[in-house]
Amino acid sequence: MATMAATAPRRRLFARTRAPSEHRRMPWRKQLVLQLICLVIAFTVIFPVLWIFSLALDPRNLSRPEGLNLIPQGASLKSFQDALAQPTGNPISFLELAFNSFKLAISTAVFSVLIGVFAAYAFSRLQFRGRQVLMLAILAVLMLPAVAALAPLFVSLNAIKIGDFNLRTTLLGVGLAIISGLLPFAIWNLKGYLDTIPKELEEAAAVDGANRNQIFFRIILPLAVPALAVTAFLGFVAGWTEFYYSTIFLDAGSKETTLAVALNSMVGQFATTTPWAKFSAFAIMFALPVSVVYLLLQKYIVSGLAVGGVKG
């Protein structure tokens, strides 16, 4: 009897903890409807990707696949070989184009994060004259479209000439233009994340004898990795897919042409002479590095976006 009396409260406690989960169970009809909606959404997202793959493998070079043939008849990788060898009329290979885009993407990601995190830390932790005015100025620049700065940047960069060297017609000039557009977002985004880091951690480190640099590099930066990853990823994507500045600033037929410019040149006027198999293969290889970078930084990107969405 004593044992039964002792186990009775446990049974009631187990029943109380199990009851809410039973009440939260979704009816099977509602589950079926939600699953069908998810399948429809997944199909609408995956279908264009499958279409591109089908076009890239089709040796007939059709303007569109005849039905949904995931593996068309006579499928081959010749279009990928052609895209790697010489994707456009410009005598430059895909690897050279990819190297130009990679340099642009890495430089914009690194410098936007490097400069942005120092500025964001100053705005987040330091009090100085004109702080509010500068923050409002950064916000105002952030709200402007990137195209609005195209003409001023063209004139400014074109004025920097040393002999035959013209900063505007180089990847360096294009990179500076991209970084000028990325910095307002990087500063604002990182500043919002740094505000969520408790100042007590810095005070405790200062009590233990750490100086300002040690606090920043050993405490703040490791805690800000998710926000740094998000900012770096967006900077990499902006540099890798950049089109406007490269098209306007770089000279036609330049050896510093990027993948985005080359991909656009394959379309041709009114897209009547587009080699669609080659174009599709080029597009797949163009999108692949961004997907790889996202998969490598996925854990940090998701956590950084989640924290920014709740506390930013």
Steps between C-alpha positions, in 0.01 A plus 500: 500500500782735582660428162172563317453823692851613404456421131158664472637859501754398236224366276302820541812707424572291189140540386517876548824528301374276221159657459615830338697314231193295419289813469760657267482216252389629162204326331605278211292697251676823593836324480411370154405848378821653637712225346335556162567873525866430584528264203355761265742764629793257469399412145479866395852555640661182367339500153702794358820338628411171334414687182845664492670164555291346223597778259868468590501124431298516178730468195233639267536851648124560521354828617291305749476131594232290336312406812662429833791283387734492794754305296441589132577256222868498411590701811861613512729740686627669183332829590696509827823436311421780255415740782826420678711544189362829363153603614479820291654656193752671726819285498487427873426169668247427771775447759645845428156655534440306821835616639407864432162456669659312789752779562217753492275297732771420757630857512155652542406248771824542696526877486132567564514281813842628611412868473138447604571320826744768621253778416210304649690444826576871525133589447385232743736563791650847468336836559640780286387825345294459183421134567126534437552711189737242352258216575218687329728566202583129475131415516422756229767354271369150575154594373633624165509250212845397383432637150469852643874505575599370157567836333684664795722193543572489127618863499700464824680182402560620144682805637768280660754446222871425524652480153311229311341374820135595547346385827153495351582234239646248749356244739644709781274788404199270470581351842520845659162588351343182638654549844365855515152355461555209740648697789177676615321165527800334666533774761129512576461122516807440716422790728156354574657165584776647718235685699364161614834394652493586874740775602556316826727257315728784400494646850593165650788462254618854579502417870719199421749731330403472132543812288260624232668308217503172693134542587410563137700218343460232769144563623297710258611346169448134606151584624419690179590213265136443384457866403841505336409190300174653377672823400786316330265272311290789370818683403626193316171466311502869412851475356444168324176604329593867442393622156424874481839638604692242296297575188533878526854530637694226320593543135349266240717192449695564819694211650346592836146420388295311759268202475183709527602719205597195293173325578301804389701527177394145406135605475545714190251748361142386562643157601453367145850355467548377856674160528263379769685180592825691546317782676338257745829325573664839562217604733530178704875542547447869579255421782698209647763696704234708676319181599823349634581811706147502641526134602833565673364799694143374541520443875631851568271665246183347644592588858606852399175566315295355786665719763478805277131436439422477874731760650614716209 
